[in-house]
Amino acid sequence: MRWVEPLAGNESVLDFRYTPEHPNYPLLEQVRQSGQPALSNTFELQQGGMGLAYYVPLYRDEPGQGFDGFLLGIFRVEVLVDDLLRNLPRHRLSIDIREGERLLFSRPTADMLGHRWTVESSVHLGSNSNFSIIAYPTRSLIDGSSTTLPLIILITGILAALSLCYALWLA
């Protein structure tokens, strides 16, 4: 890595080089050959913790120069997910984020409903479709979204049908 920004806290990756043993090396080769940016799967960061890398291939405009390197965006999974879920009310949903079968992030709540209420959605990030979000509604969400309107409509309908039947019987 030539230029690291911000430098504070990332000193351990100065002069880092990808070797063929690195888990993202095959993805680097794929991005270089295709010319299309891509998001990696999670991997252990040099600074510690789990991270994601977004690789953008760079090319020179001069004829015959071709491929010049990569622009990398490295993201800590915990920070990225916390930023994404910051505005979601905590008492409404319990959230799990998975990469394949591996749990990356979990934000459970005390009044989470059982697994029969789950909603799962795959997430496509930067041509990577290995991620999924599983949401579990909470009791407070269900209570807040339930109304007595269906019961009122049922009782009104039954009374209207009985009134019509009684009017026909009198006629």
N, C-alpha and C positions, 0 to 999 in steps of 0.2 A: 504494500500500500504506500503510495507516494504522499498523498495529502490527506490528513485526517482532521475532520472538523466535527465537534469541538475536540481539542487536544486534551483538555482536562478530563481525567478519568479513562482516557483511551491510549495512554502511553504504551501499553503492552502490545498494541497492534502496529506500532510504527515499524516499517520495513518488513511487515508480514508478507509472506509469499504463499500462494496456494500451491500445494503439492498434489500429486495424483492420489494420495491417501486421504485428502480432505473430502468429507461427504458431499460437498458442493462442486467438486471438480468436474464431474460429468455434466452438471448443469451449465457450468461455465463454457465448456466446449460446445454444448448444444446452442447456447445463446450466441456464441461467436460465429458458429456456422450458419445459424438461421437469421441473425441480424435483428431478432425480436427480443425485447426485454422479457424477463421472467422473474418470478418470485420463488425462492427456495422453500424447502420444507424447513422445519425447525432444526437447529443444531446448537451445540454448546459453544458459547462465545469465548474468545480468548480472555475477556474481562470477567468471565463468570456469568452464569445464568443462561437461559435459553433465548435464542434470537432467530430472526428471519433476515434474509438478504434479498434485496431487489437489484438485479444486475441489468444494466443498460449498456449495450455495446456501443463503442465510439469508433468512428471512421474518419480518416483524413479526406479532405476534398480534393487534394492533389492527385492527379492520375498516377496509378501504379503504387500508391501508398497503402490503400486499403485499411485493414483493421489496425486500430491504435491502442485499444485497451478497454477497460470497463469503468463506468461510473457506478459506484456501489452505494446503496442505502442500507444501512444495518439498523434493525429495529429490535429492541428488547420486547419480548412477547408480553410481559406483565405491564409495561408502560403503555404499549400500543393498545392492549385490550382495555386497560383502565381509562385511557383517553376516549376510546370508542363508546364505552358504557357510562361515561360520566353523567350524561343528562338523562339516563334511564332511571326512573324512580326505583329504588332498591326494594320497596315493599310490594311491587307489582309482579315481578317475575324473578324466578331463579334461573340462572343461565349457566350452561356448560359449553365450552368450546373445545372441540376435538380435532385432532389431526389423525385421520384414519381411525384407529381404535384407541389411540392414546389421548388421555385427558390433558389438555394444556392449561385450562383455566376453569375454575368453578366459583360461582358466587351464589351459594345456597341461602335460603331464607328460612326462618323458623316455621312459618305456616305454609310451606311448600306442599302442594298436593302430590299424590302418588304418581308413579310412572305411567299410568294409563292416560294421563292428561297431557303428555308431552307432545311438543311440536318440534320436528327436526327439519332443518333446511341446510342444504349444501351451500357453501360459499365459494365463489370463484374469485380469487385474488391474483391479479397479474399472471394469468394463464395457469395458475395452480388451483386445482379443484379438490385437493385433499382435505380441506377444512369443512367442518360443519358446526352449526350452532343448534343447541338443544335448549328449548325454553320450557320451563315448568311454571304454570300459573300458580299463584298463591291464593289462599282462602280470601284475603282482602280484595284481590282482583275479581274473583267470582262474586263475592258479596256486593261489591260496588257496581258490577255490571248486571246483576239480576234485578228484575222489576216484577211488580205484580200485574203488569199489563196483560200477559197471556191469561191469567186467572180471571181478570175482569172481563175480557173478551169472551171466554168460555161461559161464564155465568150469564152475561148479557145475551149471548146466542141461545143458550138453553131457555131462558125466560122468553125470548122472542118466539122461539119455536113452540113453546107451550102455549103462549098467548094466541098464536096463529091457529094451532090445533083446537083450542077452546072456542075461538071465533067460528071456525068451520063447523064444530060440533053444534054450536048454538044456531047456526044458519040452517 
